[in-house]
Amino acid sequence: MRQQNADRDHTRLSPVAAAYLVTLAAEPQVAAPPFAIRGTVQLAGERQSLAARAWRLVASVLVRESGF
């Protein structure tokens, strides 16, 4: 967390990077260790707004239900 001055009397904390607690599993072709390993994973992917994703889902349902 990084401190930022909200005004002259207060400071607020803002995140430097996003962190999520996840559980990952190895692919079936790869032998997984018989124990849990804690660590850091970096995932790559495209950014997508929630509004754009919701619109695509709604549009796909409408197209599917309309019979096109």
mmCIF file of the N, C-alpha and C atoms, coordinates in Angstrom:
data_MODEL
# 
_entry.id   MODEL 
# 
loop_
_atom_site.group_PDB 
_atom_site.id 
_atom_site.type_symbol 
_atom_site.label_atom_id 
_atom_site.label_alt_id 
_atom_site.label_comp_id 
_atom_site.label_asym_id 
_atom_site.label_entity_id 
_atom_site.label_seq_id 
_atom_site.pdbx_PDB_ins_code 
_atom_site.Cartn_x 
_atom_site.Cartn_y 
_atom_site.Cartn_z 
_atom_site.occupancy 
_atom_site.B_iso_or_equiv 
_atom_site.pdbx_formal_charge 
_atom_site.auth_seq_id 
_atom_site.auth_comp_id 
_atom_site.auth_asym_id 
_atom_site.auth_atom_id 
_atom_site.pdbx_PDB_model_num 
ATOM 1   N N  . MET A 1 1  ? 0.839   -1.178  0.000   1.00 0.00 ? 1  MET A N  1 
ATOM 2   C CA . MET A 1 1  ? 0.000   0.000   0.000   1.00 0.00 ? 1  MET A CA 1 
ATOM 3   C C  . MET A 1 1  ? 0.887   1.246   0.000   1.00 0.00 ? 1  MET A C  1 
ATOM 4   N N  . ARG A 1 2  ? 0.406   2.256   -0.681  1.00 0.00 ? 2  ARG A N  1 
ATOM 5   C CA . ARG A 1 2  ? 1.141   3.503   -0.770  1.00 0.00 ? 2  ARG A CA 1 
ATOM 6   C C  . ARG A 1 2  ? 0.287   4.612   -0.167  1.00 0.00 ? 2  ARG A C  1 
ATOM 7   N N  . GLN A 1 3  ? 0.897   5.455   0.619   1.00 0.00 ? 3  GLN A N  1 
ATOM 8   C CA . GLN A 1 3  ? 0.152   6.550   1.231   1.00 0.00 ? 3  GLN A CA 1 
ATOM 9   C C  . GLN A 1 3  ? 0.044   7.709   0.251   1.00 0.00 ? 3  GLN A C  1 
ATOM 10  N N  . GLN A 1 4  ? -1.161  8.289   0.186   1.00 0.00 ? 4  GLN A N  1 
ATOM 11  C CA . GLN A 1 4  ? -1.394  9.475   -0.620  1.00 0.00 ? 4  GLN A CA 1 
ATOM 12  C C  . GLN A 1 4  ? -2.099  10.500  0.247   1.00 0.00 ? 4  GLN A C  1 
ATOM 13  N N  . ASN A 1 5  ? -1.788  11.751  0.044   1.00 0.00 ? 5  ASN A N  1 
ATOM 14  C CA . ASN A 1 5  ? -2.451  12.799  0.803   1.00 0.00 ? 5  ASN A CA 1 
ATOM 15  C C  . ASN A 1 5  ? -3.805  13.099  0.180   1.00 0.00 ? 5  ASN A C  1 
ATOM 16  N N  . ALA A 1 6  ? -4.876  12.809  0.939   1.00 0.00 ? 6  ALA A N  1 
ATOM 17  C CA . ALA A 1 6  ? -6.229  13.105  0.472   1.00 0.00 ? 6  ALA A CA 1 
ATOM 18  C C  . ALA A 1 6  ? -6.510  14.603  0.632   1.00 0.00 ? 6  ALA A C  1 
ATOM 19  N N  . ASP A 1 7  ? -6.140  15.156  1.745   1.00 0.00 ? 7  ASP A N  1 
ATOM 20  C CA . ASP A 1 7  ? -6.154  16.596  1.976   1.00 0.00 ? 7  ASP A CA 1 
ATOM 21  C C  . ASP A 1 7  ? -5.054  16.888  2.986   1.00 0.00 ? 7  ASP A C  1 
ATOM 22  N N  . ARG A 1 8  ? -4.981  18.082  3.479   1.00 0.00 ? 8  ARG A N  1 
ATOM 23  C CA . ARG A 1 8  ? -3.822  18.409  4.320   1.00 0.00 ? 8  ARG A CA 1 
ATOM 24  C C  . ARG A 1 8  ? -3.862  17.739  5.688   1.00 0.00 ? 8  ARG A C  1 
ATOM 25  N N  . ASP A 1 9  ? -5.022  17.261  6.148   1.00 0.00 ? 9  ASP A N  1 
ATOM 26  C CA . ASP A 1 9  ? -5.125  16.630  7.462   1.00 0.00 ? 9  ASP A CA 1 
ATOM 27  C C  . ASP A 1 9  ? -5.203  15.111  7.401   1.00 0.00 ? 9  ASP A C  1 
ATOM 28  N N  . HIS A 1 10 ? -5.487  14.546  6.239   1.00 0.00 ? 10 HIS A N  1 
ATOM 29  C CA . HIS A 1 10 ? -5.712  13.109  6.142   1.00 0.00 ? 10 HIS A CA 1 
ATOM 30  C C  . HIS A 1 10 ? -4.858  12.499  5.035   1.00 0.00 ? 10 HIS A C  1 
ATOM 31  N N  . THR A 1 11 ? -4.497  11.266  5.261   1.00 0.00 ? 11 THR A N  1 
ATOM 32  C CA . THR A 1 11 ? -3.843  10.497  4.201   1.00 0.00 ? 11 THR A CA 1 
ATOM 33  C C  . THR A 1 11 ? -4.674  9.247   3.965   1.00 0.00 ? 11 THR A C  1 
ATOM 34  N N  . ARG A 1 12 ? -4.579  8.693   2.793   1.00 0.00 ? 12 ARG A N  1 
ATOM 35  C CA . ARG A 1 12 ? -5.293  7.470   2.494   1.00 0.00 ? 12 ARG A CA 1 
ATOM 36  C C  . ARG A 1 12 ? -4.317  6.479   1.866   1.00 0.00 ? 12 ARG A C  1 
ATOM 37  N N  . LEU A 1 13 ? -4.649  5.212   1.958   1.00 0.00 ? 13 LEU A N  1 
ATOM 38  C CA . LEU A 1 13 ? -3.824  4.171   1.370   1.00 0.00 ? 13 LEU A CA 1 
ATOM 39  C C  . LEU A 1 13 ? -4.417  3.768   0.028   1.00 0.00 ? 13 LEU A C  1 
ATOM 40  N N  . SER A 1 14 ? -3.582  3.600   -0.959  1.00 0.00 ? 14 SER A N  1 
ATOM 41  C CA . SER A 1 14 ? -4.031  3.111   -2.257  1.00 0.00 ? 14 SER A CA 1 
ATOM 42  C C  . SER A 1 14 ? -3.170  1.923   -2.642  1.00 0.00 ? 14 SER A C  1 
ATOM 43  N N  . PRO A 1 15 ? -3.767  0.923   -3.273  1.00 0.00 ? 15 PRO A N  1 
ATOM 44  C CA . PRO A 1 15 ? -3.008  -0.280  -3.619  1.00 0.00 ? 15 PRO A CA 1 
ATOM 45  C C  . PRO A 1 15 ? -1.964  0.009   -4.694  1.00 0.00 ? 15 PRO A C  1 
ATOM 46  N N  . VAL A 1 16 ? -0.831  -0.663  -4.583  1.00 0.00 ? 16 VAL A N  1 
ATOM 47  C CA . VAL A 1 16 ? 0.228   -0.551  -5.586  1.00 0.00 ? 16 VAL A CA 1 
ATOM 48  C C  . VAL A 1 16 ? -0.005  -1.587  -6.678  1.00 0.00 ? 16 VAL A C  1 
ATOM 49  N N  . ALA A 1 17 ? -0.438  -2.786  -6.285  1.00 0.00 ? 17 ALA A N  1 
ATOM 50  C CA . ALA A 1 17 ? -0.726  -3.854  -7.239  1.00 0.00 ? 17 ALA A CA 1 
ATOM 51  C C  . ALA A 1 17 ? -1.866  -4.694  -6.677  1.00 0.00 ? 17 ALA A C  1 
ATOM 52  N N  . ALA A 1 18 ? -2.603  -5.356  -7.559  1.00 0.00 ? 18 ALA A N  1 
ATOM 53  C CA . ALA A 1 18 ? -3.700  -6.218  -7.125  1.00 0.00 ? 18 ALA A CA 1 
ATOM 54  C C  . ALA A 1 18 ? -3.145  -7.563  -6.673  1.00 0.00 ? 18 ALA A C  1 
ATOM 55  N N  . ALA A 1 19 ? -3.704  -8.100  -5.617  1.00 0.00 ? 19 ALA A N  1 
ATOM 56  C CA . ALA A 1 19 ? -3.296  -9.418  -5.127  1.00 0.00 ? 19 ALA A CA 1 
ATOM 57  C C  . ALA A 1 19 ? -4.554  -10.222 -4.837  1.00 0.00 ? 19 ALA A C  1 
ATOM 58  N N  . TYR A 1 20 ? -4.573  -11.466 -5.275  1.00 0.00 ? 20 TYR A N  1 
ATOM 59  C CA . TYR A 1 20 ? -5.729  -12.329 -5.103  1.00 0.00 ? 20 TYR A CA 1 
ATOM 60  C C  . TYR A 1 20 ? -5.265  -13.669 -4.556  1.00 0.00 ? 20 TYR A C  1 
ATOM 61  N N  . LEU A 1 21 ? -6.043  -14.248 -3.680  1.00 0.00 ? 21 LEU A N  1 
ATOM 62  C CA . LEU A 1 21 ? -5.762  -15.568 -3.152  1.00 0.00 ? 21 LEU A CA 1 
ATOM 63  C C  . LEU A 1 21 ? -6.435  -16.582 -4.064  1.00 0.00 ? 21 LEU A C  1 
ATOM 64  N N  . VAL A 1 22 ? -5.655  -17.460 -4.667  1.00 0.00 ? 22 VAL A N  1 
ATOM 65  C CA . VAL A 1 22 ? -6.192  -18.443 -5.600  1.00 0.00 ? 22 VAL A CA 1 
ATOM 66  C C  . VAL A 1 22 ? -5.574  -19.805 -5.322  1.00 0.00 ? 22 VAL A C  1 
ATOM 67  N N  . THR A 1 23 ? -6.235  -20.839 -5.822  1.00 0.00 ? 23 THR A N  1 
ATOM 68  C CA . THR A 1 23 ? -5.702  -22.195 -5.787  1.00 0.00 ? 23 THR A CA 1 
ATOM 69  C C  . THR A 1 23 ? -5.572  -22.660 -7.225  1.00 0.00 ? 23 THR A C  1 
ATOM 70  N N  . LEU A 1 24 ? -4.380  -23.074 -7.610  1.00 0.00 ? 24 LEU A N  1 
ATOM 71  C CA . LEU A 1 24 ? -4.123  -23.534 -8.968  1.00 0.00 ? 24 LEU A CA 1 
ATOM 72  C C  . LEU A 1 24 ? -3.842  -25.024 -8.948  1.00 0.00 ? 24 LEU A C  1 
ATOM 73  N N  . ALA A 1 25 ? -4.202  -25.700 -10.021 1.00 0.00 ? 25 ALA A N  1 
ATOM 74  C CA . ALA A 1 25 ? -3.934  -27.137 -10.145 1.00 0.00 ? 25 ALA A CA 1 
ATOM 75  C C  . ALA A 1 25 ? -3.086  -27.369 -11.391 1.00 0.00 ? 25 ALA A C  1 
ATOM 76  N N  . ALA A 1 26 ? -2.212  -28.360 -11.316 1.00 0.00 ? 26 ALA A N  1 
ATOM 77  C CA . ALA A 1 26 ? -1.361  -28.689 -12.457 1.00 0.00 ? 26 ALA A CA 1 
ATOM 78  C C  . ALA A 1 26 ? -2.170  -29.414 -13.515 1.00 0.00 ? 26 ALA A C  1 
ATOM 79  N N  . GLU A 1 27 ? -1.720  -29.328 -14.755 1.00 0.00 ? 27 GLU A N  1 
ATOM 80  C CA . GLU A 1 27 ? -2.373  -30.059 -15.830 1.00 0.00 ? 27 GLU A CA 1 
ATOM 81  C C  . GLU A 1 27 ? -2.191  -31.555 -15.599 1.00 0.00 ? 27 GLU A C  1 
ATOM 82  N N  . PRO A 1 28 ? -3.127  -32.383 -16.097 1.00 0.00 ? 28 PRO A N  1 
ATOM 83  C CA . PRO A 1 28 ? -3.040  -33.835 -15.861 1.00 0.00 ? 28 PRO A CA 1 
ATOM 84  C C  . PRO A 1 28 ? -1.754  -34.469 -16.399 1.00 0.00 ? 28 PRO A C  1 
ATOM 85  N N  . GLN A 1 29 ? -1.169  -33.887 -17.453 1.00 0.00 ? 29 GLN A N  1 
ATOM 86  C CA . GLN A 1 29 ? 0.031   -34.466 -18.028 1.00 0.00 ? 29 GLN A CA 1 
ATOM 87  C C  . GLN A 1 29 ? 1.274   -34.206 -17.175 1.00 0.00 ? 29 GLN A C  1 
ATOM 88  N N  . VAL A 1 30 ? 1.190   -33.244 -16.277 1.00 0.00 ? 30 VAL A N  1 
ATOM 89  C CA . VAL A 1 30 ? 2.336   -32.867 -15.449 1.00 0.00 ? 30 VAL A CA 1 
ATOM 90  C C  . VAL A 1 30 ? 2.163   -33.470 -14.060 1.00 0.00 ? 30 VAL A C  1 
ATOM 91  N N  . ALA A 1 31 ? 3.204   -34.110 -13.576 1.00 0.00 ? 31 ALA A N  1 
ATOM 92  C CA . ALA A 1 31 ? 3.137   -34.693 -12.233 1.00 0.00 ? 31 ALA A CA 1 
ATOM 93  C C  . ALA A 1 31 ? 3.213   -33.573 -11.199 1.00 0.00 ? 31 ALA A C  1 
ATOM 94  N N  . ALA A 1 32 ? 2.178   -33.455 -10.403 1.00 0.00 ? 32 ALA A N  1 
ATOM 95  C CA . ALA A 1 32 ? 2.134   -32.427 -9.373  1.00 0.00 ? 32 ALA A CA 1 
ATOM 96  C C  . ALA A 1 32 ? 2.811   -32.938 -8.106  1.00 0.00 ? 32 ALA A C  1 
ATOM 97  N N  . PRO A 1 33 ? 3.441   -32.056 -7.348  1.00 0.00 ? 33 PRO A N  1 
ATOM 98  C CA . PRO A 1 33 ? 4.049   -32.488 -6.090  1.00 0.00 ? 33 PRO A CA 1 
ATOM 99  C C  . PRO A 1 33 ? 2.957   -32.910 -5.101  1.00 0.00 ? 33 PRO A C  1 
ATOM 100 N N  . PRO A 1 34 ? 3.265   -33.799 -4.171  1.00 0.00 ? 34 PRO A N  1 
ATOM 101 C CA . PRO A 1 34 ? 2.256   -34.284 -3.234  1.00 0.00 ? 34 PRO A CA 1 
ATOM 102 C C  . PRO A 1 34 ? 1.968   -33.312 -2.086  1.00 0.00 ? 34 PRO A C  1 
ATOM 103 N N  . PHE A 1 35 ? 2.375   -32.061 -2.223  1.00 0.00 ? 35 PHE A N  1 
ATOM 104 C CA . PHE A 1 35 ? 2.168   -31.084 -1.160  1.00 0.00 ? 35 PHE A CA 1 
ATOM 105 C C  . PHE A 1 35 ? 1.849   -29.724 -1.786  1.00 0.00 ? 35 PHE A C  1 
ATOM 106 N N  . ALA A 1 36 ? 1.324   -28.835 -0.994  1.00 0.00 ? 36 ALA A N  1 
ATOM 107 C CA . ALA A 1 36 ? 0.998   -27.492 -1.470  1.00 0.00 ? 36 ALA A CA 1 
ATOM 108 C C  . ALA A 1 36 ? 2.247   -26.627 -1.507  1.00 0.00 ? 36 ALA A C  1 
ATOM 109 N N  . ILE A 1 37 ? 2.323   -25.763 -2.490  1.00 0.00 ? 37 ILE A N  1 
ATOM 110 C CA . ILE A 1 37 ? 3.447   -24.840 -2.621  1.00 0.00 ? 37 ILE A CA 1 
ATOM 111 C C  . ILE A 1 37 ? 2.886   -23.426 -2.611  1.00 0.00 ? 37 ILE A C  1 
ATOM 112 N N  . ARG A 1 38 ? 3.414   -22.598 -1.727  1.00 0.00 ? 38 ARG A N  1 
ATOM 113 C CA . ARG A 1 38 ? 3.007   -21.198 -1.694  1.00 0.00 ? 38 ARG A CA 1 
ATOM 114 C C  . ARG A 1 38 ? 3.959   -20.414 -2.568  1.00 0.00 ? 38 ARG A C  1 
ATOM 115 N N  . GLY A 1 39 ? 3.436   -19.432 -3.257  1.00 0.00 ? 39 GLY A N  1 
ATOM 116 C CA . GLY A 1 39 ? 4.302   -18.627 -4.104  1.00 0.00 ? 39 GLY A CA 1 
ATOM 117 C C  . GLY A 1 39 ? 3.533   -17.552 -4.833  1.00 0.00 ? 39 GLY A C  1 
ATOM 118 N N  . THR A 1 40 ? 4.146   -17.024 -5.845  1.00 0.00 ? 40 THR A N  1 
ATOM 119 C CA . THR A 1 40 ? 3.577   -15.953 -6.638  1.00 0.00 ? 40 THR A CA 1 
ATOM 120 C C  . THR A 1 40 ? 3.420   -16.423 -8.071  1.00 0.00 ? 40 THR A C  1 
ATOM 121 N N  . VAL A 1 41 ? 2.297   -16.100 -8.678  1.00 0.00 ? 41 VAL A N  1 
ATOM 122 C CA . VAL A 1 41 ? 2.024   -16.451 -10.069 1.00 0.00 ? 41 VAL A CA 1 
ATOM 123 C C  . VAL A 1 41 ? 1.660   -15.170 -10.801 1.00 0.00 ? 41 VAL A C  1 
ATOM 124 N N  . GLN A 1 42 ? 2.211   -14.983 -11.972 1.00 0.00 ? 42 GLN A N  1 
ATOM 125 C CA . GLN A 1 42 ? 1.830   -13.851 -12.805 1.00 0.00 ? 42 GLN A CA 1 
ATOM 126 C C  . GLN A 1 42 ? 1.062   -14.376 -13.999 1.00 0.00 ? 42 GLN A C  1 
ATOM 127 N N  . LEU A 1 43 ? -0.133  -13.850 -14.187 1.00 0.00 ? 43 LEU A N  1 
ATOM 128 C CA . LEU A 1 43 ? -0.995  -14.251 -15.297 1.00 0.00 ? 43 LEU A CA 1 
ATOM 129 C C  . LEU A 1 43 ? -1.070  -13.120 -16.302 1.00 0.00 ? 43 LEU A C  1 
ATOM 130 N N  . ALA A 1 44 ? -1.107  -13.472 -17.556 1.00 0.00 ? 44 ALA A N  1 
ATOM 131 C CA . ALA A 1 44 ? -1.227  -12.467 -18.610 1.00 0.00 ? 44 ALA A CA 1 
ATOM 132 C C  . ALA A 1 44 ? -2.605  -12.586 -19.254 1.00 0.00 ? 44 ALA A C  1 
ATOM 133 N N  . GLY A 1 45 ? -3.182  -11.483 -19.601 1.00 0.00 ? 45 GLY A N  1 
ATOM 134 C CA . GLY A 1 45 ? -4.484  -11.489 -20.247 1.00 0.00 ? 45 GLY A CA 1 
ATOM 135 C C  . GLY A 1 45 ? -4.862  -10.084 -20.663 1.00 0.00 ? 45 GLY A C  1 
ATOM 136 N N  . GLU A 1 46 ? -5.897  -9.996  -21.464 1.00 0.00 ? 46 GLU A N  1 
ATOM 137 C CA . GLU A 1 46 ? -6.368  -8.690  -21.908 1.00 0.00 ? 46 GLU A CA 1 
ATOM 138 C C  . GLU A 1 46 ? -7.275  -8.067  -20.862 1.00 0.00 ? 46 GLU A C  1 
ATOM 139 N N  . ARG A 1 47 ? -7.240  -6.774  -20.775 1.00 0.00 ? 47 ARG A N  1 
ATOM 140 C CA . ARG A 1 47 ? -8.170  -6.058  -19.908 1.00 0.00 ? 47 ARG A CA 1 
ATOM 141 C C  . ARG A 1 47 ? -9.531  -6.047  -20.566 1.00 0.00 ? 47 ARG A C  1 
ATOM 142 N N  . GLN A 1 48 ? -10.566 -6.102  -19.733 1.00 0.00 ? 48 GLN A N  1 
ATOM 143 C CA . GLN A 1 48 ? -11.926 -6.079  -20.261 1.00 0.00 ? 48 GLN A CA 1 
ATOM 144 C C  . GLN A 1 48 ? -12.816 -5.416  -19.224 1.00 0.00 ? 48 GLN A C  1 
ATOM 145 N N  . SER A 1 49 ? -13.552 -4.412  -19.648 1.00 0.00 ? 49 SER A N  1 
ATOM 146 C CA . SER A 1 49 ? -14.435 -3.728  -18.709 1.00 0.00 ? 49 SER A CA 1 
ATOM 147 C C  . SER A 1 49 ? -15.630 -4.625  -18.392 1.00 0.00 ? 49 SER A C  1 
ATOM 148 N N  . LEU A 1 50 ? -16.172 -4.454  -17.213 1.00 0.00 ? 50 LEU A N  1 
ATOM 149 C CA . LEU A 1 50 ? -17.342 -5.233  -16.821 1.00 0.00 ? 50 LEU A CA 1 
ATOM 150 C C  . LEU A 1 50 ? -18.545 -4.899  -17.698 1.00 0.00 ? 50 LEU A C  1 
ATOM 151 N N  . ALA A 1 51 ? -18.673 -3.635  -18.085 1.00 0.00 ? 51 ALA A N  1 
ATOM 152 C CA . ALA A 1 51 ? -19.795 -3.232  -18.933 1.00 0.00 ? 51 ALA A CA 1 
ATOM 153 C C  . ALA A 1 51 ? -19.716 -3.901  -20.307 1.00 0.00 ? 51 ALA A C  1 
ATOM 154 N N  . ALA A 1 52 ? -18.517 -3.945  -20.893 1.00 0.00 ? 52 ALA A N  1 
ATOM 155 C CA . ALA A 1 52 ? -18.359 -4.591  -22.203 1.00 0.00 ? 52 ALA A CA 1 
ATOM 156 C C  . ALA A 1 52 ? -18.638 -6.083  -22.109 1.00 0.00 ? 52 ALA A C  1 
ATOM 157 N N  . ARG A 1 53 ? -18.179 -6.711  -21.041 1.00 0.00 ? 53 ARG A N  1 
ATOM 158 C CA . ARG A 1 53 ? -18.428 -8.146  -20.878 1.00 0.00 ? 53 ARG A CA 1 
ATOM 159 C C  . ARG A 1 53 ? -19.928 -8.415  -20.699 1.00 0.00 ? 53 ARG A C  1 
ATOM 160 N N  . ALA A 1 54 ? -20.588 -7.600  -19.881 1.00 0.00 ? 54 ALA A N  1 
ATOM 161 C CA . ALA A 1 54 ? -22.029 -7.770  -19.668 1.00 0.00 ? 54 ALA A CA 1 
ATOM 162 C C  . ALA A 1 54 ? -22.787 -7.569  -20.975 1.00 0.00 ? 54 ALA A C  1 
ATOM 163 N N  . TRP A 1 55 ? -22.395 -6.554  -21.760 1.00 0.00 ? 55 TRP A N  1 
ATOM 164 C CA . TRP A 1 55 ? -23.060 -6.315  -23.032 1.00 0.00 ? 55 TRP A CA 1 
ATOM 165 C C  . TRP A 1 55 ? -22.904 -7.509  -23.969 1.00 0.00 ? 55 TRP A C  1 
ATOM 166 N N  . ARG A 1 56 ? -21.704 -8.090  -24.041 1.00 0.00 ? 56 ARG A N  1 
ATOM 167 C CA . ARG A 1 56 ? -21.497 -9.251  -24.914 1.00 0.00 ? 56 ARG A CA 1 
ATOM 168 C C  . ARG A 1 56 ? -22.349 -10.431 -24.471 1.00 0.00 ? 56 ARG A C  1 
ATOM 169 N N  . LEU A 1 57 ? -22.458 -10.643 -23.167 1.00 0.00 ? 57 LEU A N  1 
ATOM 170 C CA . LEU A 1 57 ? -23.281 -11.747 -22.667 1.00 0.00 ? 57 LEU A CA 1 
ATOM 171 C C  . LEU A 1 57 ? -24.756 -11.530 -22.996 1.00 0.00 ? 57 LEU A C  1 
ATOM 172 N N  . VAL A 1 58 ? -25.248 -10.323 -22.780 1.00 0.00 ? 58 VAL A N  1 
ATOM 173 C CA . VAL A 1 58 ? -26.643 -10.014 -23.082 1.00 0.00 ? 58 VAL A CA 1 
ATOM 174 C C  . VAL A 1 58 ? -26.896 -10.153 -24.576 1.00 0.00 ? 58 VAL A C  1 
ATOM 175 N N  . ALA A 1 59 ? -25.999 -9.631  -25.395 1.00 0.00 ? 59 ALA A N  1 
ATOM 176 C CA . ALA A 1 59 ? -26.168 -9.716  -26.843 1.00 0.00 ? 59 ALA A CA 1 
ATOM 177 C C  . ALA A 1 59 ? -26.154 -11.164 -27.311 1.00 0.00 ? 59 ALA A C  1 
ATOM 178 N N  . SER A 1 60 ? -25.290 -11.996 -26.738 1.00 0.00 ? 60 SER A N  1 
ATOM 179 C CA . SER A 1 60 ? -25.248 -13.400 -27.162 1.00 0.00 ? 60 SER A CA 1 
ATOM 180 C C  . SER A 1 60 ? -26.535 -14.132 -26.794 1.00 0.00 ? 60 SER A C  1 
ATOM 181 N N  . VAL A 1 61 ? -27.119 -13.817 -25.646 1.00 0.00 ? 61 VAL A N  1 
ATOM 182 C CA . VAL A 1 61 ? -28.389 -14.442 -25.253 1.00 0.00 ? 61 VAL A CA 1 
ATOM 183 C C  . VAL A 1 61 ? -29.505 -13.983 -26.185 1.00 0.00 ? 61 VAL A C  1 
ATOM 184 N N  . LEU A 1 62 ? -29.536 -12.686 -26.497 1.00 0.00 ? 62 LEU A N  1 
ATOM 185 C CA . LEU A 1 62 ? -30.576 -12.179 -27.399 1.00 0.00 ? 62 LEU A CA 1 
ATOM 186 C C  . LEU A 1 62 ? -30.473 -12.802 -28.784 1.00 0.00 ? 62 LEU A C  1 
ATOM 187 N N  . VAL A 1 63 ? -29.262 -12.942 -29.305 1.00 0.00 ? 63 VAL A N  1 
ATOM 188 C CA . VAL A 1 63 ? -29.081 -13.569 -30.618 1.00 0.00 ? 63 VAL A CA 1 
ATOM 189 C C  . VAL A 1 63 ? -29.483 -15.033 -30.564 1.00 0.00 ? 63 VAL A C  1 
ATOM 190 N N  . ARG A 1 64 ? -29.087 -15.719 -29.529 1.00 0.00 ? 64 ARG A N  1 
ATOM 191 C CA . ARG A 1 64 ? -29.409 -17.142 -29.395 1.00 0.00 ? 64 ARG A CA 1 
ATOM 192 C C  . ARG A 1 64 ? -30.904 -17.346 -29.276 1.00 0.00 ? 64 ARG A C  1 
ATOM 193 N N  . GLU A 1 65 ? -31.598 -16.530 -28.507 1.00 0.00 ? 65 GLU A N  1 
ATOM 194 C CA . GLU A 1 65 ? -33.038 -16.668 -28.300 1.00 0.00 ? 65 GLU A CA 1 
ATOM 195 C C  . GLU A 1 65 ? -33.855 -16.208 -29.495 1.00 0.00 ? 65 GLU A C  1 
ATOM 196 N N  . SER A 1 66 ? -33.295 -15.331 -30.321 1.00 0.00 ? 66 SER A N  1 
ATOM 197 C CA . SER A 1 66 ? -34.048 -14.843 -31.473 1.00 0.00 ? 66 SER A CA 1 
ATOM 198 C C  . SER A 1 66 ? -34.054 -15.833 -32.624 1.00 0.00 ? 66 SER A C  1 
ATOM 199 N N  . GLY A 1 67 ? -33.178 -16.805 -32.608 1.00 0.00 ? 67 GLY A N  1 
ATOM 200 C CA . GLY A 1 67 ? -33.174 -17.838 -33.629 1.00 0.00 ? 67 GLY A CA 1 
ATOM 201 C C  . GLY A 1 67 ? -32.231 -17.576 -34.781 1.00 0.00 ? 67 GLY A C  1 
ATOM 202 N N  . PHE A 1 68 ? -31.362 -16.587 -34.696 1.00 0.00 ? 68 PHE A N  1 
ATOM 203 C CA . PHE A 1 68 ? -30.393 -16.319 -35.776 1.00 0.00 ? 68 PHE A CA 1 
ATOM 204 C C  . PHE A 1 68 ? -29.365 -17.399 -35.864 1.00 0.00 ? 68 PHE A C  1 
# 
